[in-house]
Amino acid sequence: MMEEEELEFVEELEAVLQLTPEVQLAIEQVFPSQDPLDQADFNAVEYINTLFPTEQSLANIDDVVNKIRLKIRRLDDNIRTVVRGQTNVGQDGRQALEEAQKAIQQLFGKIKDIKDKAEKSEQMVKEITRDIKQLDHAKRHLTTSITTLNHLHMLAGGVDSLEAMTRRRQYGEVANLLQGVMNVLEHFHKYMGIPQIRQLSERVKAAQTELGQQILADFEEAFPSQGTKRPGGPSNVLRDACLVANILDPRIKQEIIKKFIKQHLSEYLVLFQENQDVAWLDKIDRRYAWVKRQLVDYEEKYGRMFPREWCMTERISVEFCHVTRAELSKIMRARAKEIEVKLLLFAIQRTTNFEGFLAKRFSGCTLTDGTLKKLESPPPSTNPFLEDETTPEMEELALEKGELEQPKKPKAPDNPFHGIVSKCFEPHLYVYIESQDKNLSELIDRFVADFKAQGPPKPNTDEGGAVLPSCADLFVYYKKCMVQCSQLSTGEPMIALTTIFQKYLREYAWKILSGNLPKTSSSSGGLTISSLLKEKEGSEVARFTLEELCLICSILSTAEYCLATTQQLEEKLKEKVDVSLTERINLTGEMDTFSTVISSSIQLLVQDLDAACDPALIAMSKMPWQNVEHVGDQSPYVTSVILHIKQNVPIIRDNLASTRKYFTQFCIKFANSFIPKFITHLFKCKPISMVGAEQLLLDTHSLKMVLLDLPSIGSQVVRKAPASYTKIVVKGMTRAEVILKVVMAPHEPLVVFVDNYIKLLTDCNSETFQKILDMKGLKRSEQSSMLELLRQRLPAPPSGTEGSSTLSLIAPTPEQESSRIRKLEKLIKKRL
């Protein structure tokens, strides 16, 4: 029982002495020790094993026990000393707390005494300074009163003087005095409730009204609406009156400016009335010459009368522009039938020159009152004046290279007067548009006549297919029209011109390009040449001549040039036109038309080469393959196909050297057309003997190698064929090879043969399987059982058809090869 109680006591003690890692770390830092008994992970068993590692060491166990007991007694003594030392700690703490409380009470009493003394001192200071504050307030009020009285004296005297000077028309003195009176009057706004102050304010307003009426009367007398100007010219009185008008209500200033400008332009309205001969567009220069003379006359006579900040010269010019625009609009509406293109362009050119003259001389500061908004000035990015200057020769050179200028970073607008007069011509720009329509129609007719007269382009096998020169001429003319029209307007006329461009781009594509493509023997567009049905091997097939092939390549290159340049033309038109109209410019339809011409040209080239190879494929299908006794070199039909390829492809490649991507398209389309046709004719070769199938496999491999080399055949520079083309050829011709290998395989046992067919041909179906059985020469009775077995063994419905353009194939596995097939491969390798 005692042992159990001791164990329980030890366990409880261990639970109590279980310290957290943070406490244990703190203890180790304060009391560092290397004694194992002081470690947190102390293990009694390990400690005993350390003391007694062997049985012989147990001999001194008594000494070890005595040492531990001595250590325990020392620890007990230390603990007892510490516990006894803490006996009086609580009493000492309470005593220290009481002392602290007493000290706080004493301190609080001292602070209260200091606060009372401070309040008494403050009260004493207030009593001392009370009289001083009263004196300060009195001084401030007195100063304000004196200042107000001075202002009142100045105001009263100023009003009296103002009224007297107004009666004597002493405008020079009035200008200085009126501004001072108005400044003084601002100090009395809060005193308007006082009758005398209100009366003075009303007298100032009455004086201002009288001044305004008097100044207007003086200007009316000096510059009457009817009659001539005063012989004496401008006076100093009027000059001073303008200074007064600057201070009065702005409406007085505006009325003076309006009446002066109206009187100044009255002669213009008489000289250039609608019924006058000089009013028509052919003499528009005289209008601008007249206003220039008037500006010079104004500077000489009235330049010093009006203040410089009134910008009277610019105001006269702007009003002249508004009047001229209205007059020109009216006369052009009345005589619209007399407007010709040359006359209209002449008037617009002279007008834009005059607007440029105004921009150089004036800043346009008077246009900020809404005039700019009325003019609807074009945004910076479409303003033709903001482009870098280029000569017409440079533009034509860029167009001949197939490039329009790249968009340039727009400069800051420098002509605020653009369109201030020339806007009146915009409703009549339909004359210009109709003229361009007629000119482009004649240009297209000339292109057609020139093509018929000069004939197709000469064969070009060195530098690639030549682009028709008419194409560059057309876009050079387009460029000139676009630049010219953008200088006239960036609104609806540009949209109308774009519509004309679209019309003749389509006509060029139809009449010049599509209309001159050589015609095939089929009216439906597909090449079904009747001579292919002839029985004789050596019968000739209707094919394109060398000139016709070069013509097709030239038309293809021209269409490609037109496609790229039309896209750049669309971007340039969007730059020129107003931002709100950019969405209405879309040349996608015309670009699609040129893409159609390109596709048609490629299709013609493919059909021509395809048709040339058809007699050879027909000859292949008519050969007696069951009578072939041995495998030799490639068959004559293969030689014939290779010959046609070597004749056509180098010519096409050289003439499409500048449009390499379309030559690649030609190769891909030819492969997609020839390979399915070859497989179709391959199925017609029936029955086939084992040797005949080996010969066909050899021929198929030869054709495969030729097709892989098709893009660079006959070229001194050997290039790697495009991966997309190589993939099509490998898949298609591998399918043909797999079909022949299935034909060569023995058809017994039936299950192995059917499984082999399913495994080799991923697009296997019963129709293809029956064609293979026909090639093997099996009877219908044998075929029926094999077809039924195929239907049972097929895991899923067929996923493709034999005639698809892209074929999914896998190469046969070596386990399915027979000994004869291995022998045939060795023969092919030996030949290569």
C-alpha positions in Angstrom: 0.0 0.0 0.0 2.8 2.4 0.8 4.5 1.8 -2.5 1.2 2.5 -4.3 0.8 5.8 -2.4 4.3 6.8 -3.2 3.7 6.1 -6.9 0.6 8.2 -6.9 2.5 11.0 -5.1 5.2 10.9 -7.7 2.7 11.1 -10.6 0.9 14.0 -9.0 4.3 15.8 -8.5 5.3 15.2 -12.1 1.9 16.6 -13.3 2.4 19.7 -11.1 6.0 20.2 -12.2 5.2 20.0 -15.9 6.3 23.4 -17.2 5.5 25.1 -20.5 8.4 25.4 -23.0 8.5 29.2 -22.6 8.9 28.9 -18.8 11.5 26.2 -19.2 13.5 28.4 -21.6 13.4 31.3 -19.2 14.6 29.2 -16.4 17.5 27.9 -18.5 18.5 31.5 -19.4 18.4 32.7 -15.7 20.0 29.5 -14.2 22.1 27.8 -16.8 23.1 24.3 -15.7 24.7 21.3 -17.3 23.4 18.9 -14.6 21.2 16.1 -16.2 18.9 16.4 -13.2 18.1 20.0 -14.3 17.1 19.1 -17.8 13.4 19.3 -18.9 13.6 15.9 -20.6 15.3 14.1 -17.6 15.0 10.4 -17.8 15.8 8.5 -14.6 16.5 5.2 -16.4 19.0 6.8 -18.7 20.6 8.7 -15.8 21.1 5.4 -13.8 22.5 3.7 -16.8 25.0 6.5 -17.2 26.0 6.2 -13.5 26.3 2.4 -13.7 27.2 1.4 -17.3 28.5 -2.0 -16.3 28.0 -4.6 -13.5 31.4 -3.9 -12.0 30.4 -0.2 -11.5 27.7 -1.4 -9.0 30.4 -1.9 -6.5 30.4 1.8 -5.6 26.6 2.1 -5.5 26.8 3.2 -1.8 29.0 6.2 -2.6 26.6 7.3 -5.4 23.6 7.0 -3.1 25.4 9.0 -0.4 26.2 11.8 -2.9 22.6 12.0 -4.0 21.3 12.1 -0.4 23.8 14.9 0.3 22.5 16.8 -2.7 18.9 16.3 -1.6 19.7 17.7 1.9 21.3 20.7 0.3 18.3 21.3 -1.9 15.9 21.0 1.1 18.0 23.5 3.0 17.9 26.0 0.1 14.1 25.6 -0.2 13.6 26.0 3.5 15.7 29.2 3.5 13.7 30.7 0.6 10.4 29.8 2.2 11.3 31.4 5.5 12.6 34.4 3.6 9.1 35.0 2.2 7.3 35.1 5.6 7.4 38.9 6.1 7.0 39.9 2.4 3.2 40.5 2.7 3.5 42.7 5.7 6.2 44.8 4.1 4.1 45.2 0.9 1.1 46.5 2.9 3.3 49.0 4.7 4.8 50.3 1.4 1.3 50.7 -0.1 0.1 52.8 2.9 3.1 55.1 2.6 2.4 55.6 -1.1 -1.2 56.5 -0.5 -0.2 59.1 2.1 2.3 60.6 -0.4 -0.4 60.8 -3.1 -2.8 62.7 -0.7 -0.1 65.2 0.1 0.7 65.8 -3.6 -3.0 66.3 -4.4 -3.3 68.9 -1.7 -0.3 70.8 -3.1 -1.8 70.7 -6.7 -5.1 72.2 -5.4 -3.3 75.0 -3.7 -1.4 75.8 -6.9 -4.7 75.8 -8.9 -6.4 78.2 -6.4 -3.5 80.6 -6.6 -3.5 80.5 -10.4 -7.2 81.4 -10.6 -6.6 84.3 -8.3 -3.7 85.5 -10.5 -5.9 85.2 -13.6 -8.7 87.2 -12.1 -6.2 89.9 -11.1 -4.8 90.1 -14.7 -8.4 90.4 -16.1 -9.1 93.3 -13.8 -5.8 95.0 -14.9 -6.4 94.5 -18.7 -10.1 95.3 -18.7 -9.5 99.0 -19.4 -6.9 98.2 -22.0 -9.4 96.0 -24.0 -11.9 98.8 -23.9 -9.3 101.2 -25.3 -8.5 98.7 -28.1 -12.1 98.3 -29.2 -12.6 102.0 -29.2 -9.5 102.5 -31.4 -10.7 99.8 -33.9 -14.1 101.3 -34.1 -12.7 104.8 -34.5 -10.4 103.7 -37.3 -13.3 102.0 -39.1 -15.4 105.0 -38.8 -12.7 107.3 -40.1 -12.1 105.0 -43.1 -15.8 104.7 -43.8 -16.2 108.5 -43.7 -13.2 108.9 -46.0 -14.7 106.4 -48.4 -18.1 108.1 -48.1 -16.4 111.5 -48.9 -14.6 110.0 -51.9 -17.8 108.3 -53.1 -19.9 111.5 -52.8 -17.2 113.6 -54.5 -16.6 111.0 -57.1 -20.2 110.7 -58.0 -20.5 114.5 -58.4 -17.3 114.6 -60.5 -18.5 111.6 -62.6 -21.8 113.3 -63.5 -20.1 116.5 -64.4 -17.4 114.8 -66.6 -20.1 112.7 -68.3 -21.9 115.9 -69.3 -18.6 117.4 -70.6 -17.7 114.0 -72.4 -14.4 113.9 -70.6 -14.1 110.2 -71.2 -10.4 110.0 -70.4 -10.9 111.2 -66.8 -14.2 109.3 -66.5 -12.4 106.0 -67.3 -10.0 106.4 -64.3 -12.7 107.9 -62.0 -15.4 105.4 -62.8 -13.2 102.4 -61.9 -12.3 104.1 -58.5 -15.9 104.9 -57.7 -17.0 101.3 -58.4 -14.1 100.0 -56.2 -15.2 102.4 -53.3 -18.8 101.4 -53.7 -18.0 97.8 -53.1 -17.1 98.8 -49.4 -20.7 100.0 -48.9 -22.6 96.8 -49.9 -23.3 96.0 -46.3 -24.6 99.6 -45.7 -27.2 99.6 -48.5 -29.9 99.8 -45.9 -28.9 103.4 -45.2 -31.0 105.7 -47.5 -28.1 108.1 -48.3 -25.8 105.2 -49.3 -28.5 103.6 -51.4 -29.1 107.0 -53.1 -25.4 107.3 -54.0 -25.4 103.8 -55.4 -28.4 104.6 -57.6 -26.7 107.8 -58.8 -23.6 105.6 -59.9 -25.9 103.2 -61.8 -27.7 106.1 -63.5 -24.3 107.6 -64.4 -23.2 104.3 -65.9 -26.5 104.0 -67.9 -26.1 107.6 -69.2 -22.5 106.9 -70.1 -23.4 103.8 -72.1 -26.2 105.6 -74.0 -24.0 108.6 -74.6 -21.1 106.5 -75.9 -23.3 104.6 -78.2 -24.8 107.9 -79.5 -21.3 109.2 -80.1 -20.3 106.1 -82.1 -23.6 106.3 -84.1 -22.8 109.9 -85.0 -19.2 109.1 -85.9 -20.1 105.9 -87.9 -23.7 106.2 -89.0 -25.5 103.1 -90.3 -26.5 105.0 -93.5 -24.0 107.2 -95.2 -20.2 107.5 -95.2 -17.8 107.6 -92.4 -17.0 111.0 -90.7 -14.4 112.8 -92.7 -12.3 113.6 -89.7 -11.7 109.9 -88.9 -11.4 108.6 -85.4 -11.0 111.0 -82.5 -9.4 110.9 -79.1 -12.9 111.2 -77.6 -13.9 107.8 -79.1 -10.6 106.2 -78.1 -11.3 107.3 -74.5 -14.9 106.2 -74.8 -13.7 102.7 -75.6 -11.7 102.7 -72.4 -14.9 103.6 -70.5 -16.9 100.9 -72.4 -14.4 98.4 -71.0 -15.6 99.2 -67.5 -19.3 99.4 -68.3 -21.7 96.6 -68.9 -20.2 94.2 -71.5 -23.3 94.6 -73.7 -22.1 98.2 -74.4 -18.8 96.9 -75.7 -20.5 94.2 -77.8 -22.9 96.8 -79.3 -20.1 99.1 -80.2 -18.2 96.2 -81.9 -21.3 95.0 -83.7 -22.2 98.4 -85.1 -18.7 99.2 -86.2 -18.1 95.9 -87.9 -21.5 96.1 -89.6 -20.8 99.6 -90.9 -17.3 98.5 -91.9 -18.7 95.6 -94.0 -21.6 97.4 -95.5 -19.6 98.3 -98.6 -18.8 94.5 -99.0 -22.4 93.6 -99.2 -23.1 96.2 -101.8 -20.1 95.3 -104.0 -20.7 91.5 -103.9 -24.4 91.3 -104.2 -25.9 88.2 -105.6 -26.7 89.8 -108.9 -23.1 91.2 -109.4 -20.7 89.5 -111.8 -17.9 89.5 -109.2 -20.1 87.5 -106.7 -19.7 84.2 -108.6 -17.1 81.6 -107.8 -14.7 82.3 -110.6 -14.0 85.7 -109.0 -13.8 84.6 -105.4 -10.3 85.9 -105.2 -11.7 89.5 -105.3 -13.6 88.9 -102.1 -10.5 88.0 -100.2 -8.5 90.7 -101.8 -11.1 93.2 -100.7 -11.0 92.2 -97.0 -7.3 92.2 -97.0 -7.3 95.9 -98.2 -9.9 96.7 -95.6 -7.8 95.2 -92.8 -4.8 97.3 -93.9 -7.1 100.4 -94.1 -8.4 99.7 -90.6 -5.0 99.4 -89.1 -4.0 102.7 -90.6 -7.1 104.6 -89.5 -8.6 102.9 -86.5 -5.8 100.7 -85.1 -5.3 103.1 -82.2 -8.9 103.9 -81.5 -9.9 100.5 -80.1 -8.0 98.7 -77.3 -5.7 95.9 -78.5 -7.5 93.3 -76.3 -10.7 93.9 -78.3 -8.9 92.1 -81.3 -11.0 94.2 -83.7 -9.0 93.1 -86.8 -9.7 89.4 -86.1 -13.3 90.2 -85.3 -13.7 91.9 -88.7 -12.2 89.0 -90.4 -14.4 86.4 -88.6 -17.5 88.4 -89.3 -16.4 88.7 -93.0 -16.0 84.9 -93.1 -19.5 84.4 -91.7 -21.1 86.8 -94.1 -19.1 85.3 -97.0 -20.2 81.8 -96.1 -23.8 82.8 -96.0 -23.6 84.8 -99.3 -21.7 82.0 -101.1 -24.2 79.4 -99.8 -27.1 81.5 -101.1 -25.6 82.1 -104.5 -24.6 78.5 -105.0 -28.1 77.3 -104.2 -29.5 79.7 -106.8 -26.9 78.7 -109.5 -26.3 75.1 -108.6 -26.5 74.0 -112.2 -23.6 76.3 -113.2 -21.2 74.7 -110.7 -18.5 72.7 -112.4 -15.8 70.6 -110.9 -12.9 72.8 -111.9 -14.7 75.9 -110.7 -15.6 74.3 -107.4 -12.1 73.1 -106.8 -10.7 76.5 -107.7 -13.0 78.2 -105.2 -12.2 75.7 -102.5 -8.5 76.0 -103.0 -8.6 79.8 -102.8 -10.8 79.7 -99.7 -8.6 77.2 -97.9 -5.6 79.4 -98.7 -7.4 82.4 -97.2 -8.2 80.4 -94.1 -4.5 79.5 -93.8 -3.7 83.2 -94.1 -6.1 84.0 -91.2 -4.5 81.2 -89.1 -1.0 82.7 -89.7 -2.1 86.2 -88.7 -4.6 85.6 -85.9 -4.8 83.4 -82.8 -8.5 82.6 -83.1 -9.2 83.9 -79.6 -12.5 85.5 -80.7 -13.8 82.0 -81.8 -14.2 80.7 -78.2 -17.6 82.2 -78.0 -19.2 79.2 -79.8 -17.9 79.8 -83.3 -15.6 76.8 -83.2 -18.5 74.5 -82.3 -20.5 75.9 -85.1 -17.7 75.1 -87.5 -17.4 71.5 -86.4 -13.7 71.5 -86.9 -12.3 68.1 -87.7 -10.5 66.2 -84.9 -6.7 66.3 -84.8 -6.2 62.8 -86.1 -8.2 63.4 -89.3 -7.1 67.0 -90.1 -5.2 66.8 -93.4 -3.1 69.8 -92.4 -1.6 67.9 -89.6 0.1 65.2 -91.7 3.8 65.2 -92.6 4.3 66.9 -96.0 5.1 64.4 -98.8 5.5 65.1 -102.5 3.1 63.4 -105.0 6.1 61.5 -106.4 6.9 60.0 -102.9 3.2 59.0 -102.5 3.1 57.3 -105.9 6.4 55.5 -105.2 5.0 54.2 -101.9 1.8 53.0 -103.7 3.8 51.2 -106.4 5.5 49.3 -103.6 2.1 48.3 -102.3 2.2 50.4 -99.2 0.3 53.5 -98.1 1.8 55.7 -95.5 1.7 54.3 -92.0 -0.4 56.3 -89.6 1.5 59.2 -88.2 1.3 60.8 -84.8 -1.0 63.8 -85.2 0.4 67.2 -84.4 -1.4 69.9 -82.4 -4.1 71.6 -84.5 -2.7 74.9 -85.9 -5.6 76.3 -88.0 -8.7 77.2 -85.9 -10.2 78.9 -88.9 -10.3 75.7 -91.0 -13.8 75.4 -92.4 -15.0 78.8 -91.3 -15.8 79.6 -95.0 -15.2 76.4 -96.9 -18.0 74.6 -95.0 -20.4 76.2 -97.5 -19.0 74.1 -100.3 -19.7 70.8 -98.6 -23.3 70.5 -99.8 -22.1 70.9 -103.4 -19.3 68.4 -103.2 -21.6 65.9 -104.9 -20.3 67.5 -108.1 -16.8 66.4 -107.2 -17.9 63.0 -106.3 -19.9 62.5 -109.5 -16.8 63.7 -111.4 -14.6 61.1 -109.7 -17.2 58.5 -110.4 -17.0 59.3 -114.1 -13.2 59.5 -114.1 -12.9 56.1 -112.4 -15.4 54.6 -114.9 -13.3 55.9 -117.8 -10.1 54.6 -116.0 -11.5 51.1 -115.7 -12.6 51.1 -119.3 -9.1 52.2 -120.3 -7.6 49.4 -118.2 -9.8 46.9 -120.0 -8.9 48.3 -123.5 -5.2 48.4 -122.6 -5.3 44.7 -121.4 -7.0 43.6 -124.6 -4.5 45.6 -126.7 -1.4 44.5 -124.9 -2.4 41.0 -124.2 -1.4 38.8 -121.2 1.9 39.6 -119.5 5.0 37.9 -120.7 6.2 34.7 -118.9 8.4 35.7 -115.9 10.3 32.9 -114.4 13.1 34.9 -112.8 11.5 37.6 -110.6 8.1 36.1 -109.9 4.7 36.9 -111.3 4.3 40.4 -112.4 1.6 42.6 -110.8 -0.6 44.3 -113.5 0.5 47.9 -113.8 -3.1 49.1 -113.9 -3.4 48.0 -110.2 -0.8 50.6 -109.1 -2.4 53.2 -111.3 -5.8 52.7 -109.7 -4.5 53.0 -106.2 -2.4 56.1 -107.0 -5.5 57.7 -108.3 -7.4 56.6 -105.2 -4.7 58.2 -103.0 -4.9 61.5 -104.9 -8.8 61.6 -104.6 -8.7 60.7 -100.9 -6.2 63.4 -100.0 -8.0 66.0 -102.1 -11.4 65.2 -100.7 -10.1 65.2 -97.1 -8.9 68.7 -97.7 -12.4 69.7 -98.8 -14.4 67.8 -96.2 -14.0 65.1 -93.6 -17.7 64.4 -93.3 -20.4 62.8 -95.6 -18.5 63.5 -98.8 -15.7 61.2 -97.6 -18.3 58.5 -97.1 -19.7 59.1 -100.6 -16.1 58.9 -102.0 -15.6 55.6 -100.1 -18.7 54.2 -101.8 -17.2 55.1 -105.2 -14.0 53.4 -104.2 -15.8 50.3 -103.3 -17.8 50.3 -106.5 -14.7 50.4 -108.7 -12.6 48.1 -106.6 -15.3 45.5 -107.3 -15.4 46.4 -111.0 -11.6 46.1 -111.2 -11.8 42.6 -109.6 -14.6 41.5 -112.0 -13.5 43.1 -115.2 -9.7 43.1 -115.0 -9.0 40.2 -112.8 -11.8 37.6 -112.9 -12.8 38.6 -116.4 -9.4 37.8 -117.8 -8.9 34.4 -116.1 -8.6 31.6 -118.7 -11.8 29.6 -119.1 -11.9 25.9 -118.5 -13.9 23.5 -120.6 -16.6 23.2 -117.9 -19.2 25.9 -117.5 -19.9 24.9 -113.9 -16.4 25.9 -112.7 -15.2 22.3 -112.2 -12.7 20.8 -114.7 -14.3 17.8 -116.3 -12.4 17.4 -119.6 -14.2 15.2 -122.1 -11.0 13.9 -123.5 -10.3 12.1 -120.3 -12.9 9.5 -121.4 -11.0 8.5 -124.5 -9.7 5.0 -124.6 -6.3 5.7 -126.0 -3.4 6.2 -123.6 -1.7 8.9 -125.7 -4.7 11.1 -126.2 -3.9 14.8 -125.4 -5.8 16.7 -122.7 -6.9 20.4 -123.1 -4.5 22.3 -120.9 -3.5 25.9 -120.2 -0.6 27.2 -122.3 2.5 28.7 -120.7 1.2 32.2 -121.3 -2.1 31.3 -119.6 -0.4 29.9 -116.6 1.6 33.1 -116.3 -1.5 35.1 -116.7 -3.2 33.2 -113.9 -0.2 33.7 -111.6 -0.1 37.4 -112.5 -3.8 37.9 -111.7 -3.2 36.0 -108.4 -0.3 38.3 -107.5 -2.3 41.4 -108.5 -5.3 40.3 -106.4 -3.0 39.7 -103.4 -1.5 43.2 -103.9 -5.0 44.7 -104.1 -6.1 42.8 -101.0 -3.2 44.2 -98.9 -3.5 47.7 -100.3 -7.3 47.8 -99.9 -6.8 47.0 -96.2 -4.3 49.9 -95.9 -6.7 52.1 -97.8 -9.5 51.4 -95.3 -7.2 52.3 -92.4 -6.2 55.6 -94.2 -9.8 56.5 -94.9 -10.7 56.0 -91.3 -7.9 58.4 -90.3 -9.1 61.0 -92.7 -12.8 60.9 -91.9 -14.5 62.3 -88.8 -14.4 60.0 -85.7 -18.2 59.7 -85.7 -18.2 58.3 -89.2 -15.4 55.8 -89.0 -17.8 52.9 -88.4 -19.4 53.5 -91.8 -16.1 52.8 -93.6 -15.9 49.1 -94.3 -14.0 47.6 -97.2 -14.4 44.0 -96.0 -16.6 43.1 -98.9 -14.1 44.3 -101.5 -11.3 42.4 -99.7 -13.4 39.3 -99.8 -13.8 39.8 -103.5 -10.1 39.9 -104.0 -9.8 36.8 -101.8 -12.3 35.1 -104.1 -10.2 36.0 -107.1 -7.1 34.5 -105.4 -9.0 31.3 -104.6 -10.3 31.0 -108.1 -6.8 31.5 -109.5 -5.4 28.8 -107.2 -8.3 26.5 -108.1 -7.6 26.9 -111.9 -3.9 26.0 -111.4 -4.9 23.0 -109.4 -7.5 21.9 -111.9 -5.1 22.2 -114.8 -2.4 20.1 -113.1 -5.0 17.7 -111.8 -6.5 17.2 -115.3 -3.1 16.6 -116.8 -2.6 13.7 -114.4 -6.1 12.2 -115.0 -5.1 10.2 -118.2 -2.3 8.6 -116.3 -4.7 7.6 -113.5 -7.2 6.2 -116.0 -4.4 4.2 -117.6 -3.5 2.9 -114.2 -7.0 1.7 -113.6 -7.2 0.0 -117.0 -3.9 -2.0 -116.7 -4.3 -5.8 -116.2 -2.8 -6.0 -112.8 -3.7 -9.7 -112.4 -1.3 -10.5 -115.2 1.8 -8.8 -113.7 4.5 -11.4 -113.3 7.3 -9.5 -111.6 8.0 -6.3 -109.8 10.1 -3.8 -111.8 10.8 -0.1 -111.9 7.9 2.4 -111.6 5.1 2.1 -114.0 4.7 4.4 -117.1 1.7 6.1 -115.6 3.8 7.2 -112.6 6.4 8.6 -115.0 3.7 10.5 -116.8 2.4 12.0 -113.5 5.9 13.1 -112.5 6.5 14.6 -115.9 3.4 16.8 -115.7 4.3 17.9 -112.2 7.8 18.8 -113.3 6.4 20.8 -116.2 3.8 22.8 -114.3 5.0 23.3 -110.7 8.4 25.1 -111.4 6.5 27.6 -113.7 3.9 28.2 -111.0 6.5 28.5 -108.2 8.6 31.0 -110.1 5.7 33.1 -111.0 4.4 33.1 -107.4 7.8 33.8 -105.9 6.5 37.1 -104.4 3.4 35.4 -102.8 5.0 32.3 -101.3 2.0 31.6 -99.0 -0.3 31.2 -102.0 2.0 28.8 -103.7 1.8 26.7 -100.5 -2.0 26.8 -100.7 -1.7 25.6 -104.3 0.4 22.6 -103.2 -2.0 21.8 -100.4 -5.1 22.0 -102.6 -3.4 19.9 -105.3 -2.6 17.2 -102.7 -6.1 17.3 -101.3 -7.4 16.8 -104.9 -5.0 14.4 -106.3 -4.6 11.9 -103.4 -8.4 11.1 -103.1 -8.6 10.8 -106.9 -5.6 8.4 -106.9 -7.2 6.3 -104.2 -10.5 6.2 -106.2 -8.7 5.0 -109.3 -6.8 2.5 -107.1 -10.0 0.8 -106.2 -10.8 0.5 -109.9 -7.7 -1.7 -110.3 -9.3 -5.1 -110.0 -8.6 -7.9 -109.8 -5.0 -7.6 -108.6 -2.5 -10.4 -108.2 0.0 -10.4 -105.3 2.8 -9.3 -107.7 0.5 -6.6 -109.1 -0.2 -5.3 -105.6 3.5 -5.2 -104.9 4.1 -3.2 -108.1 1.2 -0.8 -107.2 2.8 -0.4 -103.7 6.1 0.5 -105.3 4.3 3.0 -107.6 2.5 4.5 -104.6 5.7 5.0 -102.7 7.3 6.7 -105.8 4.3 9.1 -106.0 4.5 9.7 -102.3 8.1 10.8 -102.5 7.4 13.0 -105.5 4.5 14.7 -103.7 6.7 15.3 -100.6 9.2 17.0 -102.8 6.5 18.9 -104.8 7.1 22.4 -103.3 10.8 22.4 -104.4 10.8 20.1 -107.4 13.0 21.4 -110.2 14.4 24.1 -108.0 18.1 24.7 -107.4 17.4 25.9 -103.9 16.0 23.0 -101.9 13.6 24.1 -99.2 11.9 22.0 -96.6 8.2 21.5 -97.4 5.7 23.2 -95.0 4.7 20.9 -92.2 0.9 21.3 -93.0 1.5 20.1 -96.6 3.8 17.2 -95.5 1.2 16.0 -93.0 -1.6 15.9 -95.7 0.7 14.0 -98.2 1.9 11.5 -95.6 -1.6 10.7 -94.3 -3.2 10.4 -97.7 -0.5 8.3 -99.4 -0.1 6.2 -96.3 -3.7 5.3 -96.5 -3.2 4.2 -100.1 -0.2 2.0 -99.0 -2.3 0.5 -96.2 -5.1 -0.4 -98.6 -2.6 -2.2 -100.9 -1.0 -4.0 -97.9 -4.5 -5.2 -96.9 -5.0 -6.4 -100.5 -1.7 -8.3 -100.3 -2.5 -10.0 -97.0 -4.1 -13.5 -97.2 -7.8 -13.6 -96.6 -7.8 -16.8 -94.6 -8.4 -17.3 -91.8 -11.3 -14.8 -92.2 -11.2 -13.5 -88.6 -7.5 -12.6 -88.8 -8.0 -10.8 -92.2 -11.0 -8.8 -90.9 -9.3 -7.8 -87.6 -6.2 -6.8 -89.6 -8.4 -4.6 -91.8 -10.0 -3.0 -88.8 -6.7 -2.4 -87.1 -4.9 -0.9 -90.2 -7.7 1.3 -91.4 -9.1 3.6 -88.7 -11.8 4.8 -91.1 -12.9 1.3 -92.0 -16.4 0.6 -93.3 -18.2 -2.0 -95.2 -18.1 -0.1 -98.5 -14.3 0.3 -98.4 -14.0 -3.4 -97.3 -16.0 -4.5 -100.3 -13.9 -2.5 -102.7 -10.8 -4.2 -101.2 -12.4 -7.6 -101.7 -13.2 -6.7 -105.3 -9.5 -5.8 -105.8 -8.6 -9.2 -104.4 -10.9 -10.8 -107.0 -13.1 -12.7 -104.5 -16.5 -14.0 -105.5 -19.7 -12.5 -104.2 -20.5 -15.6 -102.2 -17.2 -15.3 -100.4 -17.6 -11.6 -99.9 -21.0 -11.9 -98.2 -19.7 -14.0 -95.4 -16.7 -11.7 -94.9 -18.9 -8.6 -94.9 -21.2 -10.1 -92.3 -18.2 -11.0 -90.1 -16.9 -7.4 -90.5 -20.3 -6.0 -89.3 -20.0 -8.2 -86.2 -16.4 -7.2 -85.5 -16.7 -3.5 -86.0 -16.6 -1.8 -82.5 -18.5 1.3 -83.5 -20.1 2.9 -86.6 -17.6 4.3 -89.2 -16.3 7.7 -88.2 -15.3 9.0 -91.7 -15.7 8.6 -95.4 -13.3 7.8 -98.1 -13.7 11.0 -100.0 -12.9 13.4 -97.1 -10.1 15.9 -97.8 -8.2 15.2 -94.5 -7.6 11.5 -93.8 -6.9 9.9 -90.4 -4.5 7.0 -90.8 -2.0 4.9 -88.8 0.9 3.0 -90.1 0.7 -0.8 -90.1 2.4 -2.6 -87.3 5.4 -4.8 -88.0 3.6 -7.9 -86.7 1.1 -7.7 -89.6 3.7 -7.7 -92.3 4.2 -10.9 -94.3 7.4 -12.1 -95.7 6.5 -10.9 -99.2 5.9 -7.4 -97.9 9.3 -7.4 -96.2 10.9 -8.5 -99.5 9.2 -5.7 -101.3 10.4 -3.1 -98.8 14.0 -4.3 -99.3 13.5 -3.9 -103.1 12.3 -0.3 -102.7 15.2 0.5 -100.4 17.7 -1.0 -102.9 16.2 1.1 -105.7 16.3 4.3 -103.7 
